[in-house]
């Protein structure tokens, strides 16, 4: 593995967050959040977030806020 790979990826992520239109991203994430609360097809809203350069982690965070984190019940 490249020892500088992590730093390079973090630099690329920082550059992405600097150059993207955060207003557009915020609107796209808000629309996704609203769609997740309903019974609507969420794929168009997910794609809008992707086109606004949302990261996978940011999209997952919105889903966690709406749905919570699933924990499988433990049975003994």
Secondary structure as GFF3:
##gff-version 3
##sequence-region A 1 76
A	DSSP	alpha_helix	5	19	.	.	.	ID=ss1
A	DSSP	alpha_helix	22	37	.	.	.	ID=ss2
A	DSSP	alpha_helix	43	51	.	.	.	ID=ss3
A	DSSP	alpha_helix	56	67	.	.	.	ID=ss4
###
